[in-house]
Amino acid sequence: MFIKINAKHVAFSEDAGKSIQLLENSYYLNLNKLIQIDFQDCFIDNNSIKLEHLIKLYVLVDEGVWNFMTLYFTKSNYKEFQRIKKIVKK
């Protein structure tokens, strides 16, 4: 099963937050490959955008190999954060 993560006001990093970039296109998360997911509050202000919530996704990419990605959400995109949290926690 896939869920769509809308790109508006959502940022991501694949390197433990060292390089945070805005999503340019919507992202489709394959829930069948999801190993673990963590939801947290945060406060990151990188001068152009303030990020207040994050989701850490641990995903199986190849047999036995996993990777992680962090999605960051603005205050204005809290509804998207809650929507994803509700779907995944079912």
QUINOR-V418189 format. One record per pair of residues at least 4 apart in sequence whose C-alpha atoms are under 6 Angstrom apart, sorted by the first residue. I is the first residue (numbers start at 1). J is the second residue. Records with the same first field share a line. If there is no record, write none. Layout:
I = J ; J
//
This chain:
1 = 30 ; 31
2 = 29 ; 30 ; 31
3 = 28 ; 29
4 = 27 ; 28
5 = 26 ; 27
6 = 26
7 = 23 ; 25 ; 26
10 = 22 ; 23 ; 72 ; 73
11 = 21 ; 22 ; 23 ; 71 ; 72
12 = 20 ; 21 ; 70 ; 71 ; 72
13 = 17 ; 19 ; 20 ; 69 ; 70
14 = 69
33 = 59 ; 60
34 = 59
35 = 58 ; 59
36 = 58
37 = 56 ; 57
38 = 55 ; 56
39 = 54 ; 55
40 = 53 ; 54
41 = 52 ; 53
42 = 52 ; 53
43 = 51 ; 52
44 = 50 ; 51
45 = 50
51 = 73 ; 74
52 = 74 ; 75
53 = 72 ; 73
54 = 71 ; 72
55 = 70 ; 71
56 = 69 ; 70
57 = 68 ; 69
58 = 67 ; 68
59 = 66 ; 67 ; 68
60 = 65 ; 66
61 = 65 ; 66
73 = 77
//
